């Protein structure tokens, strides 16, 4: 890192990149191969982000949120799934019952990457490192967007993987606690596939089409860890009032298919929810479930059913 210019010097070069194009592109290519944008713009051991980078983040967040209005009954949809599971493409099916999809702030790491100035250029000069270079910074940016959106009680769609950090904490757990305090109605959607191989095939196809490259190991980890991590999350949150939806988005369907909705928390013992049909308790832990036709489950591939039954709440449902 010592051979790279300090953030202030980087910005001087960035602002003169039209006249110093080759020099700037050479530096950015080196940076993307040896560090990340989040690490690079940290100014000191305390982890403070360079002030000009913070200003960029504020401008991005404000430009996105300026288009939205507060809600008296705010809703948030967490879209969870492995990399390549098709969360973004399943979004419209997931929000079918929402009258005004355009009123939801969509928090998506891939969209936020495009807001960071280095990403577009790197897709041309070092495409295999472009996404990785800004990945952790786009996560930071998503966190800032999320915090400001819930302060203003905007409706939100938050797309993410269920992952633990290096010390074993799960950011999603803290995010759910935050929206509970702000009075949000919370929907959690799990979008899943038949196999890791299918997820990797989709990721490769996307890389060919839009030059967004993701390491194979990262795809595998997000696939294998989805249900175990969700179980760990759920154990700490099952007393909260949550709608948990299962969506199958495998190779034998044209679009994501809703399988069931698990309603949790004591509040739901007296709840009626439009569109779910009859809601009945399925065990003593306080789960309530709205089903579509049960044959949908029996028609799933055996491997998918085996994975589903690893979900704590699903294993208790006959």
C-alpha positions as CSV (number, residue, x, y, z in Angstrom):
1,X,0.0,0.0,0.0
2,X,2.9,2.4,0.7
3,X,3.8,2.7,-2.9
4,X,0.3,3.9,-3.8
5,X,-0.6,7.6,-3.6
6,X,-2.6,8.7,-0.5
7,X,-6.3,9.3,-1.1
8,X,-5.9,13.0,-1.5
9,X,-3.2,12.5,-4.1
10,X,-5.4,9.9,-5.8
11,X,-8.2,12.4,-6.2
12,X,-5.9,14.9,-7.7
13,X,-5.0,12.3,-10.4
14,X,-8.7,11.3,-10.7
15,X,-9.8,14.8,-11.3
16,X,-7.2,15.3,-14.0
17,X,-7.8,11.8,-15.6
18,X,-8.8,13.3,-18.9
19,X,-5.3,14.7,-19.4
20,X,-3.5,12.0,-17.5
21,X,-5.5,9.0,-18.7
22,X,-2.8,6.4,-19.1
23,X,-1.3,7.3,-15.7
24,X,-4.7,7.0,-14.0
25,X,-5.7,3.8,-15.7
26,X,-2.3,2.2,-14.8
27,X,-2.8,3.2,-11.2
28,X,-6.4,2.0,-11.0
29,X,-5.4,-1.4,-12.6
30,X,-2.7,-1.9,-10.0
31,X,-5.0,-0.9,-7.2
32,X,-7.7,-3.3,-8.3
33,X,-5.2,-6.2,-8.4
34,X,-3.8,-5.6,-4.9
35,X,-6.4,-4.0,-2.7
36,X,-10.0,-2.9,-2.5
37,X,-11.6,0.5,-2.7
38,X,-12.8,0.3,0.9
39,X,-9.3,-0.5,2.2
40,X,-7.7,2.1,0.0
41,X,-9.8,5.0,1.1
42,X,-9.3,4.3,4.8
43,X,-7.1,7.1,6.1
44,X,-5.7,5.6,9.3
45,X,-5.7,2.7,11.8
46,X,-9.0,3.9,13.2
47,X,-10.7,3.0,10.0
48,X,-12.0,6.5,9.1
49,X,-12.9,6.9,5.5
50,X,-11.3,9.7,3.5
51,X,-13.6,12.7,3.8
52,X,-13.9,13.2,0.1
53,X,-15.1,9.6,-0.2
54,X,-17.6,10.1,2.6
55,X,-18.9,13.1,0.6
56,X,-19.3,10.9,-2.4
57,X,-21.3,8.4,-0.4
58,X,-23.6,11.1,1.0
59,X,-24.3,12.4,-2.5
60,X,-25.1,8.9,-3.8
61,X,-27.5,8.2,-0.9
62,X,-29.2,11.5,-1.1
63,X,-29.6,11.3,-4.9
64,X,-31.3,7.9,-4.5
65,X,-33.6,8.8,-1.6
66,X,-34.7,12.2,-3.1
67,X,-37.2,10.3,-5.2
68,X,-39.1,8.7,-2.3
69,X,-41.6,9.6,0.4
70,X,-42.2,8.4,3.9
71,X,-44.9,5.8,4.7
72,X,-47.3,5.7,7.6
73,X,-47.1,1.9,7.6
74,X,-43.6,1.2,6.3
75,X,-42.7,-2.2,4.9
76,X,-39.4,-3.9,4.2
77,X,-38.8,-6.9,2.0
78,X,-35.4,-8.7,2.6
79,X,-34.6,-10.8,-0.5
80,X,-32.1,-13.5,0.6
81,X,-30.4,-16.1,-1.6
82,X,-27.1,-17.3,-2.9
83,X,-25.2,-15.4,-5.6
84,X,-26.8,-16.4,-8.9
85,X,-30.1,-17.5,-7.3
86,X,-32.0,-14.8,-9.3
87,X,-33.1,-12.5,-6.5
88,X,-33.2,-9.4,-8.7
89,X,-35.2,-11.2,-11.5
90,X,-37.6,-12.6,-8.9
91,X,-38.3,-9.2,-7.4
92,X,-41.4,-8.5,-9.4
93,X,-43.0,-11.8,-8.5
94,X,-42.1,-11.3,-4.9
95,X,-43.8,-7.9,-4.9
96,X,-46.9,-9.0,-6.7
97,X,-49.2,-8.0,-3.9
98,X,-47.6,-4.5,-3.4
99,X,-49.7,-1.8,-5.1
100,X,-46.9,0.6,-5.7
101,X,-43.6,-1.1,-6.4
102,X,-42.1,2.2,-7.5
103,X,-42.5,3.5,-3.9
104,X,-39.9,1.0,-2.6
105,X,-36.2,2.0,-2.2
106,X,-34.3,-0.9,-3.9
107,X,-31.0,-1.6,-2.1
108,X,-28.9,-3.8,-4.4
109,X,-25.1,-4.1,-4.2
110,X,-24.8,-4.5,-8.0
111,X,-26.7,-1.2,-8.6
112,X,-24.6,0.6,-6.0
113,X,-21.3,-0.6,-7.6
114,X,-22.3,1.3,-10.7
115,X,-22.5,4.5,-8.6
116,X,-18.8,4.2,-7.7
117,X,-16.6,6.0,-10.3
118,X,-13.9,3.3,-10.6
119,X,-16.3,0.4,-11.4
120,X,-17.2,1.4,-14.9
121,X,-13.6,2.0,-16.0
122,X,-12.4,-1.3,-14.4
123,X,-15.0,-3.3,-16.3
124,X,-13.0,-2.2,-19.4
125,X,-9.4,-2.3,-18.2
126,X,-9.5,-5.1,-15.6
127,X,-13.0,-6.7,-15.7
128,X,-12.2,-9.7,-13.6
129,X,-11.3,-7.5,-10.6
130,X,-13.9,-4.8,-11.1
131,X,-16.7,-6.2,-8.9
132,X,-14.2,-7.4,-6.2
133,X,-12.5,-4.0,-6.0
134,X,-15.7,-2.2,-5.0
135,X,-17.6,-5.1,-3.4
136,X,-16.9,-4.2,0.3
137,X,-17.4,-0.5,-0.4
138,X,-20.8,-1.2,-2.1
139,X,-21.8,-3.1,1.1
140,X,-20.8,-0.1,3.2
141,X,-22.8,2.2,0.9
142,X,-25.8,-0.1,1.1
143,X,-25.6,0.1,4.9
144,X,-25.7,3.9,4.8
145,X,-28.6,3.9,2.3
146,X,-30.5,1.4,4.6
147,X,-29.9,3.5,7.8
148,X,-31.1,6.7,6.2
149,X,-34.1,5.1,4.5
150,X,-35.4,3.6,7.8
151,X,-34.9,6.9,9.6
152,X,-37.3,8.4,7.1
153,X,-39.6,5.4,7.2
154,X,-39.4,4.7,3.5
155,X,-40.6,1.4,2.1
156,X,-37.6,-0.8,1.3
157,X,-36.5,-3.8,-0.8
158,X,-33.1,-5.0,0.5
159,X,-31.4,-7.7,-1.6
160,X,-28.5,-9.6,0.1
161,X,-26.8,-12.9,1.0
162,X,-27.1,-14.3,4.5
163,X,-23.5,-14.3,5.6
164,X,-21.5,-14.0,8.8
165,X,-18.5,-11.6,9.1
166,X,-15.0,-12.7,10.2
167,X,-16.0,-12.6,13.9
168,X,-19.2,-14.6,13.3
169,X,-21.7,-11.7,13.5
170,X,-24.7,-11.5,11.1
171,X,-25.5,-8.0,9.9
172,X,-29.0,-9.1,8.9
173,X,-29.8,-9.8,12.5
174,X,-28.9,-6.2,13.5
175,X,-30.8,-4.8,10.5
176,X,-34.0,-6.6,11.5
177,X,-33.7,-5.3,15.0
178,X,-33.4,-1.8,13.6
179,X,-36.6,-2.0,11.5
180,X,-38.5,-3.6,14.4
181,X,-37.8,-0.5,16.4
182,X,-39.0,1.7,13.6
183,X,-42.3,-0.1,13.4
184,X,-41.8,-1.8,10.0
185,X,-43.9,-4.7,8.7
186,X,-41.2,-7.3,7.9
187,X,-41.1,-9.8,5.0
188,X,-38.2,-12.2,4.6
189,X,-37.9,-14.0,1.2
190,X,-35.6,-17.0,0.7
191,X,-34.9,-17.5,-3.1
192,X,-33.3,-20.9,-3.7
193,X,-32.1,-23.1,-6.6
194,X,-31.7,-26.9,-7.2
195,X,-27.9,-27.0,-6.7
196,X,-24.7,-25.0,-6.4
197,X,-23.8,-26.1,-9.9
198,X,-26.9,-24.3,-11.2
199,X,-25.9,-21.1,-9.4
200,X,-22.4,-21.2,-10.8
201,X,-23.7,-21.8,-14.3
202,X,-25.9,-18.7,-14.0
203,X,-23.0,-16.6,-12.6
204,X,-20.8,-17.7,-15.5
205,X,-23.5,-16.8,-18.0
206,X,-23.9,-13.4,-16.4
207,X,-20.2,-12.8,-16.6
208,X,-20.2,-13.4,-20.3
209,X,-23.1,-11.0,-20.8
210,X,-22.3,-8.1,-18.5
211,X,-18.6,-8.7,-17.5
212,X,-19.4,-9.1,-13.8
213,X,-17.1,-11.7,-12.5
214,X,-17.5,-13.5,-9.1
215,X,-15.0,-16.1,-7.7
216,X,-16.3,-19.6,-7.8
217,X,-15.6,-20.2,-4.1
218,X,-17.8,-17.2,-3.1
219,X,-20.7,-18.6,-5.1
220,X,-20.3,-21.9,-3.4
221,X,-20.1,-20.5,0.1
222,X,-23.2,-18.3,-0.3
223,X,-25.1,-21.4,-1.7
224,X,-23.9,-23.8,1.0
225,X,-24.3,-21.4,3.9
226,X,-27.8,-20.0,3.0
227,X,-30.0,-22.4,5.1
228,X,-27.5,-23.0,8.0
229,X,-27.0,-19.3,8.4
230,X,-30.7,-18.6,8.2
231,X,-31.4,-21.2,10.9
232,X,-28.8,-19.4,13.2
233,X,-30.5,-16.1,12.4
234,X,-34.0,-17.5,12.9
235,X,-33.2,-19.0,16.3
236,X,-32.4,-15.5,17.6
237,X,-35.4,-13.8,16.0
238,X,-38.3,-16.2,15.9
239,X,-40.2,-14.4,18.6
240,X,-40.3,-11.3,16.3
241,X,-43.3,-10.8,14.0
242,X,-42.0,-11.8,10.6
243,X,-43.4,-13.1,7.3
244,X,-41.0,-15.7,5.9
245,X,-41.6,-16.7,2.3
246,X,-40.0,-19.6,0.4
247,X,-39.4,-19.1,-3.4
248,X,-38.2,-21.8,-5.7
249,X,-36.3,-20.4,-8.7
250,X,-34.8,-23.6,-10.1
251,X,-34.1,-24.8,-13.7
252,X,-37.6,-26.3,-14.2
253,X,-39.6,-23.0,-13.7
254,X,-39.7,-20.0,-16.0
255,X,-39.9,-17.6,-13.0
256,X,-39.7,-17.8,-9.2
257,X,-42.6,-19.8,-7.7
258,X,-44.0,-19.0,-4.2
259,X,-44.1,-22.1,-2.1
260,X,-45.3,-21.0,1.3
261,X,-45.4,-18.2,3.9
262,X,-44.4,-18.9,7.5
263,X,-45.8,-16.3,9.9
264,X,-43.9,-16.0,13.2
265,X,-44.4,-14.2,16.5
266,X,-47.2,-14.2,19.0
267,X,-49.0,-11.3,17.2
268,X,-50.0,-13.5,14.4
269,X,-52.1,-15.8,16.5
270,X,-55.0,-13.3,15.8
271,X,-53.9,-12.2,12.4
272,X,-55.7,-12.4,9.1
273,X,-53.6,-11.8,6.0
274,X,-55.1,-11.2,2.6
275,X,-54.0,-13.6,-0.1
276,X,-52.8,-16.4,2.3
277,X,-56.1,-18.2,2.6
278,X,-56.6,-20.1,5.8
279,X,-53.8,-19.6,8.3
280,X,-53.4,-22.3,10.9
281,X,-50.9,-23.1,13.7
282,X,-48.6,-25.9,12.7
283,X,-46.7,-26.4,16.0
284,X,-46.3,-25.2,19.5
285,X,-43.6,-22.7,18.8
286,X,-46.1,-20.3,17.3
287,X,-45.6,-20.8,13.6
288,X,-48.5,-20.1,11.3
289,X,-48.4,-21.0,7.7
290,X,-50.4,-20.1,4.5
291,X,-50.0,-22.8,1.8
292,X,-50.6,-23.0,-1.8
293,X,-51.2,-26.5,-3.3
294,X,-49.3,-29.1,-1.3
295,X,-48.4,-31.0,-4.5
296,X,-46.0,-28.1,-5.4
297,X,-43.7,-29.5,-2.7
298,X,-43.9,-33.1,-3.7
299,X,-43.0,-32.2,-7.3
300,X,-39.8,-30.5,-6.3
301,X,-36.5,-32.4,-7.0
302,X,-35.5,-34.7,-4.1
303,X,-32.3,-32.7,-3.5
304,X,-34.3,-29.5,-3.0
305,X,-36.7,-31.1,-0.5
306,X,-33.7,-32.4,1.4
307,X,-32.3,-28.9,1.7
308,X,-35.6,-27.4,2.6
309,X,-36.1,-29.8,5.5
310,X,-32.8,-28.4,7.0
311,X,-34.7,-25.2,7.7
312,X,-35.8,-25.4,11.4
313,X,-39.4,-24.2,10.8
314,X,-39.9,-26.4,7.7
315,X,-38.9,-29.6,9.5
316,X,-41.8,-29.2,11.8
317,X,-44.4,-28.8,9.0
318,X,-46.1,-31.9,7.8
